[in-house]
Amino acid sequence: MLNETRGSPDPTLLGELLMNLLETELPQDLLEVLPFPEERFTELTKLAEFDWSTITEPAKTETGWVERTYRMPKEAAVVIDDAIARVKRDSGNVKDWHALEFICADFSAK
């Protein structure tokens, strides 16, 4: 982003770069480290225009990891984020996936 000190980035090229990053990173992870508000990020990547129905469940990898993507209202995401943060705080800052697993296991046991 240093090129902005001497000019403006090409929005098309910047969007392509961000889309390349999205092949290996989650949008929320990129938003944490990139200097863009969510609206600008969505505009640059054209995620608002993306046809989410084309996403299929990824095959299970050799390590046993499965990637999940869910669309939900922001209010629901806030509730989930708060629950994950609470578990991480109370459990010694475990990984997000582990906190979510704990929440689901606790719910399933009731």
A tleap script that builds the chain and sets N, CA, C and O, in Angstrom:
source leaprc.protein.ff14SB
mol = sequence {
  NMET LEU ASN GLU THR ARG GLY SER PRO ASP
  PRO THR LEU LEU GLY GLU LEU LEU MET ASN
  LEU LEU GLU THR GLU LEU PRO GLN ASP LEU
  LEU GLU VAL LEU PRO PHE PRO GLU GLU ARG
  PHE THR GLU LEU THR LYS LEU ALA GLU PHE
  ASP TRP SER THR ILE THR GLU PRO ALA LYS
  THR GLU THR GLY TRP VAL GLU ARG THR TYR
  ARG MET PRO LYS GLU ALA ALA VAL VAL ILE
  ASP ASP ALA ILE ALA ARG VAL LYS ARG ASP
  SER GLY ASN VAL LYS ASP TRP HIE ALA LEU
  GLU PHE ILE CYS ALA ASP PHE SER ALA CLYS
}
set mol.1.N position { 0.804 -1.175 0.000 }
set mol.1.CA position { 0.000 0.000 0.000 }
set mol.1.C position { 0.866 1.266 0.000 }
set mol.1.O position { 0.347 2.382 -0.014 }
set mol.2.N position { 2.185 1.079 0.016 }
set mol.2.CA position { 3.056 2.239 0.004 }
set mol.2.C position { 2.964 3.025 -1.297 }
set mol.2.O position { 3.294 4.211 -1.323 }
set mol.3.N position { 2.521 2.382 -2.381 }
set mol.3.CA position { 2.434 3.106 -3.637 }
set mol.3.C position { 1.403 4.225 -3.567 }
set mol.3.O position { 1.415 5.113 -4.419 }
set mol.4.N position { 0.513 4.210 -2.579 }
set mol.4.CA position { -0.473 5.264 -2.441 }
set mol.4.C position { 0.167 6.584 -2.031 }
set mol.4.O position { -0.469 7.632 -2.147 }
set mol.5.N position { 1.416 6.559 -1.551 }
set mol.5.CA position { 2.081 7.809 -1.196 }
set mol.5.C position { 2.483 8.585 -2.443 }
set mol.5.O position { 2.734 9.787 -2.371 }
set mol.6.N position { 2.547 7.906 -3.587 }
set mol.6.CA position { 2.942 8.560 -4.835 }
set mol.6.C position { 1.907 8.369 -5.940 }
set mol.6.O position { 2.206 8.580 -7.115 }
set mol.7.N position { 0.729 7.982 -5.581 }
set mol.7.CA position { -0.293 7.772 -6.589 }
set mol.7.C position { -1.440 6.969 -6.029 }
set mol.7.O position { -1.601 6.863 -4.814 }
set mol.8.N position { -2.228 6.410 -6.905 }
set mol.8.CA position { -3.386 5.611 -6.509 }
set mol.8.C position { -3.249 4.204 -7.066 }
set mol.8.O position { -2.729 4.018 -8.166 }
set mol.9.N position { -3.713 3.211 -6.314 }
set mol.9.CA position { -3.657 1.845 -6.832 }
set mol.9.C position { -4.702 1.663 -7.934 }
set mol.9.O position { -5.733 2.335 -7.946 }
set mol.10.N position { -4.422 0.769 -8.831 }
set mol.10.CA position { -5.389 0.408 -9.872 }
set mol.10.C position { -6.414 -0.508 -9.211 }
set mol.10.O position { -6.054 -1.605 -8.786 }
set mol.11.N position { -7.690 -0.093 -9.109 }
set mol.11.CA position { -8.678 -0.902 -8.397 }
set mol.11.C position { -8.839 -2.306 -8.980 }
set mol.11.O position { -9.077 -3.260 -8.239 }
set mol.12.N position { -8.712 -2.438 -10.292 }
set mol.12.CA position { -8.863 -3.757 -10.917 }
set mol.12.C position { -7.729 -4.675 -10.490 }
set mol.12.O position { -7.967 -5.819 -10.100 }
set mol.13.N position { -6.502 -4.183 -10.560 }
set mol.13.CA position { -5.358 -5.004 -10.166 }
set mol.13.C position { -5.375 -5.305 -8.669 }
set mol.13.O position { -5.030 -6.409 -8.249 }
set mol.14.N position { -5.776 -4.319 -7.870 }
set mol.14.CA position { -5.859 -4.532 -6.430 }
set mol.14.C position { -6.921 -5.585 -6.117 }
set mol.14.O position { -6.717 -6.439 -5.254 }
set mol.15.N position { -8.055 -5.522 -6.818 }
set mol.15.CA position { -9.103 -6.522 -6.636 }
set mol.15.C position { -8.619 -7.912 -7.002 }
set mol.15.O position { -8.925 -8.883 -6.311 }
set mol.16.N position { -7.855 -8.011 -8.099 }
set mol.16.CA position { -7.311 -9.311 -8.504 }
set mol.16.C position { -6.351 -9.851 -7.457 }
set mol.16.O position { -6.364 -11.043 -7.149 }
set mol.17.N position { -5.518 -8.974 -6.911 }
set mol.17.CA position { -4.592 -9.381 -5.856 }
set mol.17.C position { -5.356 -9.891 -4.635 }
set mol.17.O position { -5.006 -10.924 -4.065 }
set mol.18.N position { -6.393 -9.170 -4.240 }
set mol.18.CA position { -7.185 -9.597 -3.093 }
set mol.18.C position { -7.882 -10.929 -3.366 }
set mol.18.O position { -7.960 -11.780 -2.480 }
set mol.19.N position { -8.387 -11.113 -4.580 }
set mol.19.CA position { -9.035 -12.382 -4.921 }
set mol.19.C position { -8.035 -13.539 -4.861 }
set mol.19.O position { -8.381 -14.643 -4.442 }
set mol.20.N position { -6.796 -13.278 -5.282 }
set mol.20.CA position { -5.752 -14.306 -5.177 }
set mol.20.C position { -5.509 -14.669 -3.712 }
set mol.20.O position { -5.337 -15.842 -3.379 }
set mol.21.N position { -5.497 -13.666 -2.846 }
set mol.21.CA position { -5.303 -13.922 -1.422 }
set mol.21.C position { -6.468 -14.723 -0.846 }
set mol.21.O position { -6.280 -15.538 0.058 }
set mol.22.N position { -7.672 -14.488 -1.370 }
set mol.22.CA position { -8.853 -15.193 -0.877 }
set mol.22.C position { -8.847 -16.678 -1.234 }
set mol.22.O position { -9.638 -17.451 -0.692 }
set mol.23.N position { -7.971 -17.072 -2.130 }
set mol.23.CA position { -7.875 -18.495 -2.471 }
set mol.23.C position { -7.290 -19.298 -1.316 }
set mol.23.O position { -7.525 -20.501 -1.206 }
set mol.24.N position { -6.524 -18.625 -0.453 }
set mol.24.CA position { -5.881 -19.337 0.658 }
set mol.24.C position { -6.235 -18.759 2.025 }
set mol.24.O position { -5.910 -19.355 3.052 }
set mol.25.N position { -6.889 -17.618 2.048 }
set mol.25.CA position { -7.202 -16.956 3.321 }
set mol.25.C position { -8.698 -16.670 3.405 }
set mol.25.O position { -9.363 -16.491 2.385 }
set mol.26.N position { -9.219 -16.627 4.627 }
set mol.26.CA position { -10.612 -16.269 4.840 }
set mol.26.C position { -10.769 -14.752 4.803 }
set mol.26.O position { -9.863 -14.032 5.223 }
set mol.27.N position { -11.896 -14.257 4.309 }
set mol.27.CA position { -12.088 -12.807 4.236 }
set mol.27.C position { -11.891 -12.112 5.576 }
set mol.27.O position { -11.258 -11.058 5.630 }
set mol.28.N position { -12.419 -12.677 6.662 }
set mol.28.CA position { -12.283 -12.025 7.959 }
set mol.28.C position { -10.831 -11.934 8.409 }
set mol.28.O position { -10.448 -10.982 9.089 }
set mol.29.N position { -10.018 -12.926 8.030 }
set mol.29.CA position { -8.592 -12.881 8.378 }
set mol.29.C position { -7.890 -11.761 7.611 }
set mol.29.O position { -7.049 -11.053 8.165 }
set mol.30.N position { -8.239 -11.609 6.341 }
set mol.30.CA position { -7.645 -10.535 5.542 }
set mol.30.C position { -8.080 -9.168 6.051 }
set mol.30.O position { -7.277 -8.236 6.094 }
set mol.31.N position { -9.348 -9.043 6.436 }
set mol.31.CA position { -9.837 -7.765 6.935 }
set mol.31.C position { -9.124 -7.338 8.208 }
set mol.31.O position { -9.004 -6.144 8.483 }
set mol.32.N position { -8.647 -8.310 8.988 }
set mol.32.CA position { -7.920 -7.986 10.220 }
set mol.32.C position { -6.565 -7.353 9.943 }
set mol.32.O position { -6.079 -6.555 10.745 }
set mol.33.N position { -5.945 -7.702 8.807 }
set mol.33.CA position { -4.578 -7.250 8.564 }
set mol.33.C position { -4.448 -6.237 7.427 }
set mol.33.O position { -3.408 -5.590 7.304 }
set mol.34.N position { -5.463 -6.088 6.610 }
set mol.34.CA position { -5.394 -5.148 5.490 }
set mol.34.C position { -6.044 -3.820 5.866 }
set mol.34.O position { -6.959 -3.784 6.689 }
set mol.35.N position { -5.572 -2.735 5.266 }
set mol.35.CA position { -6.081 -1.405 5.643 }
set mol.35.C position { -7.348 -0.999 4.892 }
set mol.35.O position { -7.446 0.135 4.422 }
set mol.36.N position { -8.316 -1.903 4.775 }
set mol.36.CA position { -9.553 -1.605 4.066 }
set mol.36.C position { -10.742 -1.830 4.987 }
set mol.36.O position { -10.784 -2.824 5.712 }
set mol.37.N position { -11.709 -0.920 4.967 }
set mol.37.CA position { -12.960 -1.244 5.654 }
set mol.37.C position { -13.676 -2.347 4.875 }
set mol.37.O position { -13.402 -2.557 3.694 }
set mol.38.N position { -14.582 -3.041 5.533 }
set mol.38.CA position { -15.260 -4.180 4.906 }
set mol.38.C position { -15.955 -3.786 3.600 }
set mol.38.O position { -15.937 -4.549 2.635 }
set mol.39.N position { -16.565 -2.603 3.567 }
set mol.39.CA position { -17.286 -2.180 2.366 }
set mol.39.C position { -16.330 -2.034 1.179 }
set mol.39.O position { -16.650 -2.458 0.068 }
set mol.40.N position { -15.167 -1.438 1.410 }
set mol.40.CA position { -14.187 -1.253 0.330 }
set mol.40.C position { -13.623 -2.602 -0.114 }
set mol.40.O position { -13.433 -2.840 -1.307 }
set mol.41.N position { -13.358 -3.477 0.846 }
set mol.41.CA position { -12.857 -4.810 0.536 }
set mol.41.C position { -13.855 -5.557 -0.348 }
set mol.41.O position { -13.478 -6.177 -1.343 }
set mol.42.N position { -15.129 -5.488 0.029 }
set mol.42.CA position { -16.182 -6.159 -0.747 }
set mol.42.C position { -16.278 -5.562 -2.138 }
set mol.42.O position { -16.451 -6.283 -3.121 }
set mol.43.N position { -16.168 -4.257 -2.219 }
set mol.43.CA position { -16.224 -3.576 -3.518 }
set mol.43.C position { -15.047 -3.992 -4.407 }
set mol.43.O position { -15.234 -4.290 -5.587 }
set mol.44.N position { -13.859 -4.011 -3.852 }
set mol.44.CA position { -12.670 -4.363 -4.633 }
set mol.44.C position { -12.688 -5.811 -5.096 }
set mol.44.O position { -12.285 -6.113 -6.219 }
set mol.45.N position { -13.151 -6.701 -4.238 }
set mol.45.CA position { -13.141 -8.126 -4.580 }
set mol.45.C position { -14.405 -8.559 -5.299 }
set mol.45.O position { -14.488 -9.677 -5.808 }
set mol.46.N position { -15.377 -7.683 -5.339 }
set mol.46.CA position { -16.663 -7.989 -5.970 }
set mol.46.C position { -17.338 -9.191 -5.305 }
set mol.46.O position { -18.072 -9.938 -5.952 }
set mol.47.N position { -17.080 -9.366 -4.000 }
set mol.47.CA position { -17.690 -10.480 -3.283 }
set mol.47.C position { -19.206 -10.350 -3.238 }
set mol.47.O position { -19.913 -11.356 -3.180 }
set mol.48.N position { -19.710 -9.119 -3.264 }
set mol.48.CA position { -21.156 -8.932 -3.233 }
set mol.48.C position { -21.806 -9.522 -4.478 }
set mol.48.O position { -22.974 -9.909 -4.444 }
set mol.49.N position { -21.056 -9.592 -5.580 }
set mol.49.CA position { -21.575 -10.120 -6.837 }
set mol.49.C position { -21.294 -11.616 -7.006 }
set mol.49.O position { -21.732 -12.229 -7.980 }
set mol.50.N position { -20.570 -12.190 -6.061 }
set mol.50.CA position { -20.163 -13.588 -6.177 }
set mol.50.C position { -21.368 -14.511 -6.015 }
set mol.50.O position { -22.207 -14.293 -5.141 }
set mol.51.N position { -21.452 -15.514 -6.835 }
set mol.51.CA position { -22.538 -16.497 -6.766 }
set mol.51.C position { -22.143 -17.588 -5.775 }
set mol.51.O position { -21.455 -18.542 -6.139 }
set mol.52.N position { -22.574 -17.447 -4.533 }
set mol.52.CA position { -22.189 -18.369 -3.470 }
set mol.52.C position { -22.761 -19.758 -3.672 }
set mol.52.O position { -22.296 -20.712 -3.049 }
set mol.53.N position { -23.775 -19.890 -4.543 }
set mol.53.CA position { -24.362 -21.215 -4.771 }
set mol.53.C position { -23.413 -22.122 -5.548 }
set mol.53.O position { -23.643 -23.329 -5.629 }
set mol.54.N position { -22.347 -21.554 -6.122 }
set mol.54.CA position { -21.394 -22.369 -6.874 }
set mol.54.C position { -20.393 -23.073 -5.961 }
set mol.54.O position { -19.644 -23.941 -6.409 }
set mol.55.N position { -20.381 -22.702 -4.690 }
set mol.55.CA position { -19.437 -23.299 -3.752 }
set mol.55.C position { -19.894 -24.710 -3.415 }
set mol.55.O position { -21.051 -24.931 -3.055 }
set mol.56.N position { -18.991 -25.644 -3.535 }
set mol.56.CA position { -19.295 -27.014 -3.153 }
set mol.56.C position { -18.444 -27.380 -1.951 }
set mol.56.O position { -17.417 -26.751 -1.693 }
set mol.57.N position { -18.859 -28.369 -1.237 }
set mol.57.CA position { -18.121 -28.807 -0.058 }
set mol.57.C position { -16.758 -29.331 -0.490 }
set mol.57.O position { -16.686 -30.239 -1.318 }
set mol.58.N position { -15.668 -28.775 0.059 }
set mol.58.CA position { -14.348 -29.279 -0.324 }
set mol.58.C position { -14.145 -30.714 0.144 }
set mol.58.O position { -14.705 -31.152 1.148 }
set mol.59.N position { -13.342 -31.412 -0.603 }
set mol.59.CA position { -13.037 -32.797 -0.233 }
set mol.59.C position { -12.199 -32.814 1.041 }
set mol.59.O position { -11.428 -31.890 1.302 }
set mol.60.N position { -12.353 -33.846 1.809 }
set mol.60.CA position { -11.561 -34.000 3.023 }
set mol.60.C position { -10.096 -34.159 2.629 }
set mol.60.O position { -9.766 -34.929 1.726 }
set mol.61.N position { -9.238 -33.440 3.299 }
set mol.61.CA position { -7.819 -33.484 2.973 }
set mol.61.C position { -7.143 -34.617 3.734 }
set mol.61.O position { -7.745 -35.256 4.597 }
set mol.62.N position { -5.904 -34.845 3.401 }
set mol.62.CA position { -5.145 -35.908 4.061 }
set mol.62.C position { -5.038 -35.683 5.559 }
set mol.62.O position { -4.993 -36.642 6.330 }
set mol.63.N position { -4.995 -34.417 5.978 }
set mol.63.CA position { -4.850 -34.123 7.400 }
set mol.63.C position { -6.166 -34.219 8.144 }
set mol.63.O position { -6.192 -34.145 9.373 }
set mol.64.N position { -7.275 -34.386 7.405 }
set mol.64.CA position { -8.559 -34.492 8.059 }
set mol.64.C position { -9.251 -33.161 8.276 }
set mol.64.O position { -10.293 -33.116 8.930 }
set mol.65.N position { -8.709 -32.085 7.751 }
set mol.65.CA position { -9.323 -30.772 7.905 }
set mol.65.C position { -10.387 -30.565 6.838 }
set mol.65.O position { -10.226 -31.013 5.702 }
set mol.66.N position { -11.468 -29.890 7.194 }
set mol.66.CA position { -12.544 -29.542 6.279 }
set mol.66.C position { -12.819 -28.057 6.442 }
set mol.66.O position { -12.962 -27.567 7.563 }
set mol.67.N position { -12.893 -27.347 5.340 }
set mol.67.CA position { -13.206 -25.922 5.393 }
set mol.67.C position { -14.705 -25.735 5.265 }
set mol.67.O position { -15.342 -26.356 4.414 }
set mol.68.N position { -15.269 -24.886 6.101 }
set mol.68.CA position { -16.701 -24.585 6.077 }
set mol.68.C position { -16.877 -23.085 5.837 }
set mol.68.O position { -16.138 -22.266 6.383 }
set mol.69.N position { -17.851 -22.745 5.027 }
set mol.69.CA position { -18.188 -21.348 4.781 }
set mol.69.C position { -19.684 -21.193 4.970 }
set mol.69.O position { -20.475 -21.903 4.349 }
set mol.70.N position { -20.069 -20.260 5.829 }
set mol.70.CA position { -21.479 -20.019 6.097 }
set mol.70.C position { -21.772 -18.529 5.912 }
set mol.70.O position { -20.991 -17.668 6.319 }
set mol.71.N position { -22.896 -18.258 5.300 }
set mol.71.CA position { -23.380 -16.876 5.211 }
set mol.71.C position { -24.465 -16.720 6.261 }
set mol.71.O position { -25.323 -17.589 6.413 }
set mol.72.N position { -24.424 -15.606 6.988 }
set mol.72.CA position { -25.401 -15.381 8.045 }
set mol.72.C position { -25.550 -13.887 8.265 }
set mol.72.O position { -24.697 -13.107 7.843 }
set mol.73.N position { -26.623 -13.484 8.921 }
set mol.73.CA position { -26.769 -12.066 9.254 }
set mol.73.C position { -25.644 -11.626 10.182 }
set mol.73.O position { -25.115 -12.427 10.952 }
set mol.74.N position { -25.288 -10.359 10.105 }
set mol.74.CA position { -24.208 -9.833 10.947 }
set mol.74.C position { -24.490 -10.054 12.431 }
set mol.74.O position { -23.575 -10.322 13.210 }
set mol.75.N position { -25.765 -9.940 12.816 }
set mol.75.CA position { -26.125 -10.117 14.224 }
set mol.75.C position { -25.779 -11.530 14.701 }
set mol.75.O position { -25.308 -11.711 15.824 }
set mol.76.N position { -26.011 -12.522 13.853 }
set mol.76.CA position { -25.679 -13.901 14.211 }
set mol.76.C position { -24.165 -14.075 14.306 }
set mol.76.O position { -23.667 -14.768 15.194 }
set mol.77.N position { -23.441 -13.444 13.391 }
set mol.77.CA position { -21.982 -13.537 13.412 }
set mol.77.C position { -21.419 -12.926 14.697 }
set mol.77.O position { -20.446 -13.433 15.255 }
set mol.78.N position { -22.032 -11.838 15.163 }
set mol.78.CA position { -21.580 -11.199 16.401 }
set mol.78.C position { -21.777 -12.146 17.586 }
set mol.78.O position { -20.909 -12.250 18.453 }
set mol.79.N position { -22.909 -12.829 17.620 }
set mol.79.CA position { -23.179 -13.778 18.708 }
set mol.79.C position { -22.136 -14.895 18.690 }
set mol.79.O position { -21.596 -15.260 19.735 }
set mol.80.N position { -21.857 -15.430 17.517 }
set mol.80.CA position { -20.880 -16.519 17.393 }
set mol.80.C position { -19.481 -16.029 17.758 }
set mol.80.O position { -18.757 -16.700 18.493 }
set mol.81.N position { -19.101 -14.862 17.244 }
set mol.81.CA position { -17.781 -14.298 17.567 }
set mol.81.C position { -17.627 -14.077 19.069 }
set mol.81.O position { -16.572 -14.357 19.638 }
set mol.82.N position { -18.693 -13.569 19.713 }
set mol.82.CA position { -18.638 -13.347 21.161 }
set mol.82.C position { -18.475 -14.661 21.917 }
set mol.82.O position { -17.706 -14.742 22.874 }
set mol.83.N position { -19.205 -15.690 21.482 }
set mol.83.CA position { -19.100 -16.993 22.146 }
set mol.83.C position { -17.704 -17.575 21.984 }
set mol.83.O position { -17.137 -18.109 22.937 }
set mol.84.N position { -17.149 -17.474 20.782 }
set mol.84.CA position { -15.797 -17.977 20.540 }
set mol.84.C position { -14.781 -17.214 21.384 }
set mol.84.O position { -13.880 -17.815 21.970 }
set mol.85.N position { -14.925 -15.895 21.444 }
set mol.85.CA position { -13.997 -15.081 22.241 }
set mol.85.C position { -14.079 -15.449 23.720 }
set mol.85.O position { -13.061 -15.490 24.411 }
set mol.86.N position { -15.295 -15.716 24.205 }
set mol.86.CA position { -15.469 -16.077 25.616 }
set mol.86.C position { -14.795 -17.414 25.917 }
set mol.86.O position { -14.111 -17.552 26.930 }
set mol.87.N position { -14.989 -18.399 25.035 }
set mol.87.CA position { -14.346 -19.707 25.237 }
set mol.87.C position { -12.831 -19.553 25.179 }
set mol.87.O position { -12.118 -20.129 26.001 }
set mol.88.N position { -12.330 -18.776 24.209 }
set mol.88.CA position { -10.881 -18.590 24.091 }
set mol.88.C position { -10.316 -17.929 25.352 }
set mol.88.O position { -9.256 -18.316 25.844 }
set mol.89.N position { -11.021 -16.951 25.857 }
set mol.89.CA position { -10.569 -16.258 27.064 }
set mol.89.C position { -10.562 -17.198 28.263 }
set mol.89.O position { -9.615 -17.204 29.050 }
set mol.90.N position { -11.626 -17.996 28.399 }
set mol.90.CA position { -11.765 -18.885 29.555 }
set mol.90.C position { -10.917 -20.148 29.445 }
set mol.90.O position { -10.683 -20.821 30.448 }
set mol.91.N position { -10.456 -20.478 28.243 }
set mol.91.CA position { -9.729 -21.741 28.035 }
set mol.91.C position { -8.262 -21.533 27.669 }
set mol.91.O position { -7.626 -22.442 27.136 }
set mol.92.N position { -7.740 -20.394 27.938 }
set mol.92.CA position { -6.329 -20.176 27.662 }
set mol.92.C position { -6.019 -19.860 26.213 }
set mol.92.O position { -4.976 -20.254 25.691 }
set mol.93.N position { -6.931 -19.146 25.563 }
set mol.93.CA position { -6.700 -18.674 24.193 }
set mol.93.C position { -6.455 -19.799 23.194 }
set mol.93.O position { -5.449 -19.795 22.484 }
set mol.94.N position { -7.365 -20.754 23.140 }
set mol.94.CA position { -7.288 -21.842 22.170 }
set mol.94.C position { -7.610 -21.305 20.769 }
set mol.94.O position { -8.051 -20.165 20.625 }
set mol.95.N position { -7.394 -22.111 19.763 }
set mol.95.CA position { -7.713 -21.732 18.380 }
set mol.95.C position { -9.224 -21.563 18.222 }
set mol.95.O position { -10.008 -22.157 18.962 }
set mol.96.N position { -9.620 -20.739 17.238 }
set mol.96.CA position { -11.045 -20.499 16.980 }
set mol.96.C position { -11.803 -21.805 16.743 }
set mol.96.O position { -12.888 -22.012 17.286 }
set mol.97.N position { -11.218 -22.680 15.925 }
set mol.97.CA position { -11.917 -23.924 15.601 }
set mol.97.C position { -12.146 -24.780 16.838 }
set mol.97.O position { -13.172 -25.447 16.968 }
set mol.98.N position { -11.178 -24.752 17.740 }
set mol.98.CA position { -11.305 -25.545 18.962 }
set mol.98.C position { -12.394 -24.961 19.852 }
set mol.98.O position { -13.165 -25.700 20.464 }
set mol.99.N position { -12.456 -23.638 19.922 }
set mol.99.CA position { -13.501 -22.985 20.710 }
set mol.99.C position { -14.876 -23.310 20.137 }
set mol.99.O position { -15.811 -23.587 20.888 }
set mol.100.N position { -15.005 -23.279 18.826 }
set mol.100.CA position { -16.284 -23.596 18.186 }
set mol.100.C position { -16.654 -25.056 18.417 }
set mol.100.O position { -17.820 -25.374 18.647 }
set mol.101.N position { -15.677 -25.931 18.356 }
set mol.101.CA position { -15.926 -27.343 18.640 }
set mol.101.C position { -16.439 -27.525 20.068 }
set mol.101.O position { -17.361 -28.305 20.308 }
set mol.102.N position { -15.842 -26.807 21.002 }
set mol.102.CA position { -16.263 -26.881 22.399 }
set mol.102.C position { -17.706 -26.401 22.555 }
set mol.102.O position { -18.504 -27.036 23.245 }
set mol.103.N position { -18.037 -25.285 21.917 }
set mol.103.CA position { -19.395 -24.733 21.993 }
set mol.103.C position { -20.403 -25.742 21.446 }
set mol.103.O position { -21.445 -25.979 22.058 }
set mol.104.N position { -20.093 -26.329 20.304 }
set mol.104.CA position { -21.005 -27.311 19.694 }
set mol.104.C position { -21.142 -28.566 20.540 }
set mol.104.O position { -22.240 -29.100 20.694 }
set mol.105.N position { -20.026 -29.039 21.088 }
set mol.105.CA position { -20.070 -30.233 21.928 }
set mol.105.C position { -20.888 -29.972 23.184 }
set mol.105.O position { -21.658 -30.826 23.625 }
set mol.106.N position { -20.715 -28.787 23.755 }
set mol.106.CA position { -21.464 -28.423 24.953 }
set mol.106.C position { -22.959 -28.356 24.636 }
set mol.106.O position { -23.779 -28.837 25.418 }
set mol.107.N position { -23.312 -27.769 23.510 }
set mol.107.CA position { -24.716 -27.685 23.096 }
set mol.107.C position { -25.297 -29.060 22.829 }
set mol.107.O position { -26.431 -29.340 23.219 }
set mol.108.N position { -24.534 -29.924 22.167 }
set mol.108.CA position { -25.000 -31.264 21.821 }
set mol.108.C position { -25.225 -32.126 23.062 }
set mol.108.O position { -26.069 -33.021 23.053 }
set mol.109.N position { -24.479 -31.859 24.119 }
set mol.109.CA position { -24.582 -32.657 25.330 }
set mol.109.C position { -25.818 -32.335 26.143 }
set mol.109.O position { -26.193 -33.100 27.031 }
set mol.110.N position { -26.455 -31.213 25.849 }
set mol.110.CA position { -27.630 -30.798 26.649 }
set mol.110.C position { -28.881 -31.488 26.211 }
set mol.110.O position { -29.948 -31.250 26.778 }
savepdb mol mol.pdb
quit
